[in-house]
Amino acid sequence: MAAPLELWERPHAQEMVMIVGWEQWADAGSISSALPYYIIEQTEARKIGEIGRDGYYLFQIPGTHHLLRPVVKLDEGLVRSMSAPKNEFYYADRGNVGLLIFAGDEPHVNEDEYADAILDAAQQLNVRRIIALGGVYGSMPYDKERSVSCSYSLAHMHPEMENYAVRFSNYEGGTTISTFLVHKAAQRGMEALSFHGFVPAYDFGQSGYAAQGLRIENDFKAWYDLVRRMNHMLGIGIDVSHLREQADELVSTMENQIDELVRETPQLNVRAYLDEIAKEFTERPFMPLDDVWAEGLGDIFGDLED
């Protein structure tokens, strides 16, 4: 059965690129589910198509209860709303570059047909490169640039990817939908890559005390670090100034939360725990030459104003 792909608009651009993300299990920091919608909002992208949801989602598996089911909202017994999976294509003009954005819900079944539908849309619109987004939690400093892992579809892409301060994993195990799509793109000879941002998450429950943890739900620092990379790679010119402010606010919020933990639960040795993480962490800053120039000029003009 062919996937029900529908494109009611087929925009043209000198160069077409694509960003994809999902509601998925590899969604730490809401990188995969929320960052695409942030980009849609920032670029004022318009919806141009969708993939039908029939055949890709299960209603339930014994033991999962609410995990797979649609979410209903009742008002005195009256059904007011019912959630449903969405798989939508958006488009925005970015100068000479056309930006296609796909925001969807990870399928439960028929993943081959589902991925083929996304890649069919990309080929029909002459997309040159696809970037799939994902996030994973890990122990890393909250105030440092996020680590980014990368997988890619074609061998010739490797030297270019090295320029983006990424990690190349030798992982073996269950795949994410992002890496699965990259694999399917390779079979078609298409350029695709996945960026997985590592999002800080801490387990302070070591030493036999009651388990306590801290994790970032919307990691604006990871969003900022990833959008900078995509701007340079794809030439889409997304304004990151607001994201940078949100990232700075996030770091301040984390500092306040950690200060509170230190005061209320000194037995957890939170500072020693974080110091050990920082000691073992190697930061890979992404600093392309034009960013260095912009930052340097900003410092100079700031000094002149002072």
C-alpha beads as a LAMMPS data file, in Angstrom:
LAMMPS data file: protein, C-alpha beads

306 atoms
305 bonds

1 atom types
1 bond types

-500.0 500.0 xlo xhi
-500.0 500.0 ylo yhi
-500.0 500.0 zlo zhi

Masses

1 110.0

Atoms # bond

1 1 1 0.000 0.000 0.000
2 1 1 1.450 3.362 -0.995
3 1 1 1.578 6.018 1.721
4 1 1 -1.119 8.702 1.329
5 1 1 1.213 11.606 0.529
6 1 1 -0.528 14.810 -0.485
7 1 1 1.219 17.994 -1.627
8 1 1 -1.224 20.719 -2.622
9 1 1 1.583 23.173 -3.349
10 1 1 4.907 22.474 -5.083
11 1 1 7.139 25.492 -4.547
12 1 1 10.286 26.094 -6.575
13 1 1 13.572 27.592 -5.390
14 1 1 17.115 27.877 -6.664
15 1 1 18.065 25.394 -3.953
16 1 1 15.731 23.313 -1.763
17 1 1 16.681 21.942 1.679
18 1 1 14.684 20.155 4.354
19 1 1 14.497 19.860 8.162
20 1 1 12.500 17.025 9.758
21 1 1 11.452 16.229 13.327
22 1 1 8.952 14.102 15.213
23 1 1 7.209 13.405 18.458
24 1 1 9.466 10.437 19.183
25 1 1 11.221 8.611 21.998
26 1 1 14.565 10.240 21.100
27 1 1 13.208 13.702 21.869
28 1 1 15.277 14.928 24.816
29 1 1 15.011 18.676 25.241
30 1 1 12.055 18.657 22.795
31 1 1 14.638 18.988 20.015
32 1 1 12.786 16.777 17.559
33 1 1 9.188 17.696 18.422
34 1 1 9.299 21.420 19.243
35 1 1 12.309 22.874 17.398
36 1 1 10.735 22.311 13.938
37 1 1 7.649 24.253 15.059
38 1 1 9.881 27.035 16.404
39 1 1 11.510 27.258 12.970
40 1 1 8.086 27.214 11.302
41 1 1 7.037 30.160 13.459
42 1 1 10.263 32.104 12.967
43 1 1 10.200 31.699 9.171
44 1 1 6.410 32.140 8.865
45 1 1 6.341 28.880 6.917
46 1 1 3.047 27.813 5.373
47 1 1 1.587 24.331 5.303
48 1 1 1.837 22.753 1.846
49 1 1 1.088 19.077 2.385
50 1 1 0.743 16.116 4.694
51 1 1 0.981 12.356 5.048
52 1 1 -2.234 10.602 6.055
53 1 1 -2.099 8.873 9.428
54 1 1 -3.982 5.667 8.532
55 1 1 -1.867 2.540 8.808
56 1 1 0.947 3.948 10.954
57 1 1 -0.392 4.121 14.514
58 1 1 -1.547 1.581 17.091
59 1 1 -4.368 2.273 19.509
60 1 1 -2.938 0.159 22.308
61 1 1 -0.507 -2.542 23.331
62 1 1 -1.229 -4.453 26.568
63 1 1 0.497 -2.692 29.442
64 1 1 1.004 0.669 27.721
65 1 1 -2.411 2.177 28.640
66 1 1 -2.101 5.907 27.767
67 1 1 1.205 5.643 25.913
68 1 1 -0.215 5.124 22.414
69 1 1 -3.840 6.197 22.690
70 1 1 -5.276 9.511 21.479
71 1 1 -5.916 12.064 24.231
72 1 1 -9.520 13.134 24.763
73 1 1 -10.869 16.250 26.497
74 1 1 -14.335 15.979 28.069
75 1 1 -16.567 18.730 29.419
76 1 1 -19.395 17.367 31.584
77 1 1 -19.341 14.238 29.444
78 1 1 -19.318 16.095 26.116
79 1 1 -16.343 15.261 23.885
80 1 1 -14.688 18.609 23.209
81 1 1 -11.518 17.467 21.448
82 1 1 -9.528 14.390 20.453
83 1 1 -5.835 14.407 19.608
84 1 1 -4.646 12.787 16.399
85 1 1 -1.192 12.182 14.895
86 1 1 0.003 14.857 12.475
87 1 1 2.536 14.568 9.676
88 1 1 2.748 17.915 7.940
89 1 1 4.975 19.664 5.420
90 1 1 5.642 23.409 5.656
91 1 1 7.521 25.712 3.321
92 1 1 9.289 29.080 3.635
93 1 1 11.326 31.143 1.162
94 1 1 14.759 32.035 2.555
95 1 1 16.257 34.170 -0.192
96 1 1 17.577 31.833 -2.866
97 1 1 16.970 28.846 -0.603
98 1 1 13.633 27.109 -0.213
99 1 1 13.161 25.583 3.251
100 1 1 10.910 22.552 3.561
101 1 1 10.021 21.567 7.144
102 1 1 8.385 18.284 8.136
103 1 1 6.853 17.921 11.611
104 1 1 5.290 14.577 12.452
105 1 1 4.543 11.789 14.906
106 1 1 6.869 8.794 14.903
107 1 1 5.038 5.814 13.365
108 1 1 4.392 2.608 15.315
109 1 1 4.181 0.339 12.244
110 1 1 4.857 0.399 8.487
111 1 1 7.923 2.548 9.003
112 1 1 9.280 1.752 5.527
113 1 1 6.215 3.167 3.771
114 1 1 6.185 6.134 6.117
115 1 1 9.852 6.991 5.453
116 1 1 9.337 6.472 1.726
117 1 1 6.524 9.042 1.781
118 1 1 8.828 11.655 3.343
119 1 1 11.585 10.913 0.845
120 1 1 9.107 10.905 -2.062
121 1 1 8.081 14.428 -1.091
122 1 1 11.728 15.480 -0.870
123 1 1 12.510 14.103 -4.319
124 1 1 9.388 15.584 -5.899
125 1 1 10.420 19.024 -4.589
126 1 1 14.094 18.578 -5.585
127 1 1 15.446 18.720 -2.036
128 1 1 19.255 18.705 -2.045
129 1 1 19.810 17.777 1.613
130 1 1 17.733 16.614 4.582
131 1 1 18.564 17.212 8.245
132 1 1 16.702 15.052 10.768
133 1 1 16.616 16.189 14.412
134 1 1 16.716 14.203 17.633
135 1 1 17.770 14.521 21.253
136 1 1 19.158 12.221 23.919
137 1 1 19.702 12.801 27.636
138 1 1 23.152 12.488 29.153
139 1 1 25.381 13.694 31.960
140 1 1 27.073 16.857 30.708
141 1 1 27.555 20.426 32.002
142 1 1 24.420 22.538 31.610
143 1 1 26.423 25.706 30.856
144 1 1 28.587 24.325 28.034
145 1 1 27.926 23.989 24.312
146 1 1 25.905 20.871 23.681
147 1 1 27.526 17.798 22.194
148 1 1 26.018 16.877 18.828
149 1 1 26.233 13.426 17.278
150 1 1 25.909 12.987 13.543
151 1 1 25.054 10.142 11.195
152 1 1 24.977 10.649 7.427
153 1 1 23.828 8.820 4.325
154 1 1 26.703 9.051 1.824
155 1 1 30.441 8.544 2.426
156 1 1 31.483 11.729 0.610
157 1 1 29.713 13.815 3.269
158 1 1 32.131 12.864 6.059
159 1 1 34.818 15.556 5.500
160 1 1 32.170 18.282 5.454
161 1 1 30.505 16.997 8.628
162 1 1 33.830 17.272 10.472
163 1 1 33.528 21.058 10.109
164 1 1 30.436 21.138 12.339
165 1 1 32.043 20.072 15.644
166 1 1 30.113 16.792 15.818
167 1 1 30.726 13.347 17.253
168 1 1 30.673 10.285 15.016
169 1 1 29.256 7.384 16.984
170 1 1 30.035 3.673 16.669
171 1 1 26.750 2.821 18.390
172 1 1 25.027 -0.509 17.748
173 1 1 21.462 -1.032 18.939
174 1 1 17.888 0.086 18.427
175 1 1 17.583 2.916 15.922
176 1 1 15.771 6.222 16.064
177 1 1 13.362 7.330 13.338
178 1 1 15.953 9.995 12.418
179 1 1 18.707 7.477 11.700
180 1 1 16.218 5.160 10.009
181 1 1 15.314 7.937 7.570
182 1 1 19.009 8.588 6.892
183 1 1 19.438 4.884 6.098
184 1 1 16.480 4.944 3.697
185 1 1 17.880 8.075 2.023
186 1 1 21.192 6.285 1.463
187 1 1 19.353 3.592 -0.503
188 1 1 18.144 6.316 -2.867
189 1 1 21.513 8.065 -3.113
190 1 1 20.117 11.139 -1.322
191 1 1 22.064 13.425 1.019
192 1 1 20.605 13.137 4.525
193 1 1 22.013 13.451 8.018
194 1 1 20.816 13.352 11.578
195 1 1 21.815 15.756 14.337
196 1 1 21.205 14.403 17.832
197 1 1 21.794 16.952 20.564
198 1 1 22.857 15.760 24.008
199 1 1 20.691 17.331 26.709
200 1 1 21.810 17.600 30.362
201 1 1 20.130 15.194 32.785
202 1 1 21.366 14.459 36.285
203 1 1 20.680 11.658 38.748
204 1 1 21.553 12.890 42.215
205 1 1 20.187 9.742 43.851
206 1 1 23.545 7.999 44.179
207 1 1 24.925 7.185 47.636
208 1 1 21.787 5.390 48.796
209 1 1 19.571 8.457 49.284
210 1 1 16.099 8.833 47.817
211 1 1 16.386 9.194 44.063
212 1 1 16.355 12.763 42.835
213 1 1 17.006 13.972 39.343
214 1 1 17.047 17.050 37.186
215 1 1 16.556 17.276 33.435
216 1 1 15.818 19.990 30.892
217 1 1 12.488 19.623 29.099
218 1 1 12.935 22.394 26.503
219 1 1 16.645 22.780 25.955
220 1 1 16.931 26.178 24.290
221 1 1 20.717 25.912 24.523
222 1 1 20.625 22.787 22.340
223 1 1 18.149 24.485 19.984
224 1 1 20.504 27.452 19.654
225 1 1 23.554 25.276 19.009
226 1 1 21.709 23.226 16.375
227 1 1 20.123 26.171 14.545
228 1 1 23.553 27.809 14.239
229 1 1 24.846 24.673 12.546
230 1 1 21.838 24.470 10.228
231 1 1 22.147 28.152 9.322
232 1 1 25.739 27.641 8.198
233 1 1 25.116 24.342 6.444
234 1 1 21.874 25.212 4.653
235 1 1 22.102 29.007 4.308
236 1 1 18.604 29.537 5.745
237 1 1 19.403 32.641 7.820
238 1 1 17.221 31.998 10.880
239 1 1 17.599 34.758 13.497
240 1 1 19.133 33.156 16.606
241 1 1 19.226 36.246 18.855
242 1 1 16.035 35.283 20.723
243 1 1 17.217 31.697 21.104
244 1 1 20.502 32.949 22.541
245 1 1 18.586 34.971 25.147
246 1 1 16.479 31.916 26.014
247 1 1 19.636 29.815 26.298
248 1 1 21.183 32.326 28.717
249 1 1 17.978 32.359 30.771
250 1 1 17.984 28.567 30.853
251 1 1 21.522 28.491 32.273
252 1 1 20.496 30.989 34.974
253 1 1 17.435 28.905 35.847
254 1 1 19.560 25.766 36.133
255 1 1 22.000 27.574 38.432
256 1 1 19.139 28.632 40.683
257 1 1 17.696 25.114 40.793
258 1 1 21.070 23.631 41.657
259 1 1 21.646 26.247 44.382
260 1 1 18.290 25.246 45.861
261 1 1 19.195 21.562 45.750
262 1 1 22.513 22.261 47.471
263 1 1 20.733 24.113 50.280
264 1 1 17.895 21.628 50.768
265 1 1 19.753 18.331 50.233
266 1 1 23.429 18.764 51.151
267 1 1 23.740 14.984 51.582
268 1 1 23.501 14.525 47.807
269 1 1 26.878 16.229 47.231
270 1 1 25.505 17.943 44.140
271 1 1 28.537 20.193 43.592
272 1 1 30.972 17.290 43.692
273 1 1 28.741 15.344 41.291
274 1 1 28.653 18.227 38.783
275 1 1 32.387 18.902 39.174
276 1 1 33.111 15.295 38.231
277 1 1 30.897 15.580 35.140
278 1 1 32.650 18.807 34.094
279 1 1 36.059 17.199 34.580
280 1 1 35.206 14.329 32.216
281 1 1 33.499 16.519 29.591
282 1 1 35.258 17.718 26.438
283 1 1 33.534 20.692 24.836
284 1 1 33.402 20.847 21.026
285 1 1 32.532 24.490 20.262
286 1 1 31.169 25.298 16.823
287 1 1 32.860 28.579 15.855
288 1 1 32.911 29.190 12.093
289 1 1 35.041 32.098 10.911
290 1 1 32.164 34.480 10.168
291 1 1 30.803 33.980 13.703
292 1 1 34.228 34.773 15.133
293 1 1 34.345 38.001 13.093
294 1 1 30.804 38.963 14.129
295 1 1 31.541 38.319 17.802
296 1 1 34.808 40.236 17.630
297 1 1 33.185 43.236 15.950
298 1 1 30.395 43.154 18.509
299 1 1 32.943 43.351 21.318
300 1 1 34.731 46.249 19.604
301 1 1 31.536 48.276 19.109
302 1 1 30.463 47.462 22.629
303 1 1 33.743 48.873 23.947
304 1 1 33.310 52.020 21.837
305 1 1 29.808 52.565 23.236
306 1 1 31.159 52.191 26.763

Bonds

1 1 1 2
2 1 2 3
3 1 3 4
4 1 4 5
5 1 5 6
6 1 6 7
7 1 7 8
8 1 8 9
9 1 9 10
10 1 10 11
11 1 11 12
12 1 12 13
13 1 13 14
14 1 14 15
15 1 15 16
16 1 16 17
17 1 17 18
18 1 18 19
19 1 19 20
20 1 20 21
21 1 21 22
22 1 22 23
23 1 23 24
24 1 24 25
25 1 25 26
26 1 26 27
27 1 27 28
28 1 28 29
29 1 29 30
30 1 30 31
31 1 31 32
32 1 32 33
33 1 33 34
34 1 34 35
35 1 35 36
36 1 36 37
37 1 37 38
38 1 38 39
39 1 39 40
40 1 40 41
41 1 41 42
42 1 42 43
43 1 43 44
44 1 44 45
45 1 45 46
46 1 46 47
47 1 47 48
48 1 48 49
49 1 49 50
50 1 50 51
51 1 51 52
52 1 52 53
53 1 53 54
54 1 54 55
55 1 55 56
56 1 56 57
57 1 57 58
58 1 58 59
59 1 59 60
60 1 60 61
61 1 61 62
62 1 62 63
63 1 63 64
64 1 64 65
65 1 65 66
66 1 66 67
67 1 67 68
68 1 68 69
69 1 69 70
70 1 70 71
71 1 71 72
72 1 72 73
73 1 73 74
74 1 74 75
75 1 75 76
76 1 76 77
77 1 77 78
78 1 78 79
79 1 79 80
80 1 80 81
81 1 81 82
82 1 82 83
83 1 83 84
84 1 84 85
85 1 85 86
86 1 86 87
87 1 87 88
88 1 88 89
89 1 89 90
90 1 90 91
91 1 91 92
92 1 92 93
93 1 93 94
94 1 94 95
95 1 95 96
96 1 96 97
97 1 97 98
98 1 98 99
99 1 99 100
100 1 100 101
101 1 101 102
102 1 102 103
103 1 103 104
104 1 104 105
105 1 105 106
106 1 106 107
107 1 107 108
108 1 108 109
109 1 109 110
110 1 110 111
111 1 111 112
112 1 112 113
113 1 113 114
114 1 114 115
115 1 115 116
116 1 116 117
117 1 117 118
118 1 118 119
119 1 119 120
120 1 120 121
121 1 121 122
122 1 122 123
123 1 123 124
124 1 124 125
125 1 125 126
126 1 126 127
127 1 127 128
128 1 128 129
129 1 129 130
130 1 130 131
131 1 131 132
132 1 132 133
133 1 133 134
134 1 134 135
135 1 135 136
136 1 136 137
137 1 137 138
138 1 138 139
139 1 139 140
140 1 140 141
141 1 141 142
142 1 142 143
143 1 143 144
144 1 144 145
145 1 145 146
146 1 146 147
147 1 147 148
148 1 148 149
149 1 149 150
150 1 150 151
151 1 151 152
152 1 152 153
153 1 153 154
154 1 154 155
155 1 155 156
156 1 156 157
157 1 157 158
158 1 158 159
159 1 159 160
160 1 160 161
161 1 161 162
162 1 162 163
163 1 163 164
164 1 164 165
165 1 165 166
166 1 166 167
167 1 167 168
168 1 168 169
169 1 169 170
170 1 170 171
171 1 171 172
172 1 172 173
173 1 173 174
174 1 174 175
175 1 175 176
176 1 176 177
177 1 177 178
178 1 178 179
179 1 179 180
180 1 180 181
181 1 181 182
182 1 182 183
183 1 183 184
184 1 184 185
185 1 185 186
186 1 186 187
187 1 187 188
188 1 188 189
189 1 189 190
190 1 190 191
191 1 191 192
192 1 192 193
193 1 193 194
194 1 194 195
195 1 195 196
196 1 196 197
197 1 197 198
198 1 198 199
199 1 199 200
200 1 200 201
201 1 201 202
202 1 202 203
203 1 203 204
204 1 204 205
205 1 205 206
206 1 206 207
207 1 207 208
208 1 208 209
209 1 209 210
210 1 210 211
211 1 211 212
212 1 212 213
213 1 213 214
214 1 214 215
215 1 215 216
216 1 216 217
217 1 217 218
218 1 218 219
219 1 219 220
220 1 220 221
221 1 221 222
222 1 222 223
223 1 223 224
224 1 224 225
225 1 225 226
226 1 226 227
227 1 227 228
228 1 228 229
229 1 229 230
230 1 230 231
231 1 231 232
232 1 232 233
233 1 233 234
234 1 234 235
235 1 235 236
236 1 236 237
237 1 237 238
238 1 238 239
239 1 239 240
240 1 240 241
241 1 241 242
242 1 242 243
243 1 243 244
244 1 244 245
245 1 245 246
246 1 246 247
247 1 247 248
248 1 248 249
249 1 249 250
250 1 250 251
251 1 251 252
252 1 252 253
253 1 253 254
254 1 254 255
255 1 255 256
256 1 256 257
257 1 257 258
258 1 258 259
259 1 259 260
260 1 260 261
261 1 261 262
262 1 262 263
263 1 263 264
264 1 264 265
265 1 265 266
266 1 266 267
267 1 267 268
268 1 268 269
269 1 269 270
270 1 270 271
271 1 271 272
272 1 272 273
273 1 273 274
274 1 274 275
275 1 275 276
276 1 276 277
277 1 277 278
278 1 278 279
279 1 279 280
280 1 280 281
281 1 281 282
282 1 282 283
283 1 283 284
284 1 284 285
285 1 285 286
286 1 286 287
287 1 287 288
288 1 288 289
289 1 289 290
290 1 290 291
291 1 291 292
292 1 292 293
293 1 293 294
294 1 294 295
295 1 295 296
296 1 296 297
297 1 297 298
298 1 298 299
299 1 299 300
300 1 300 301
301 1 301 302
302 1 302 303
303 1 303 304
304 1 304 305
305 1 305 306
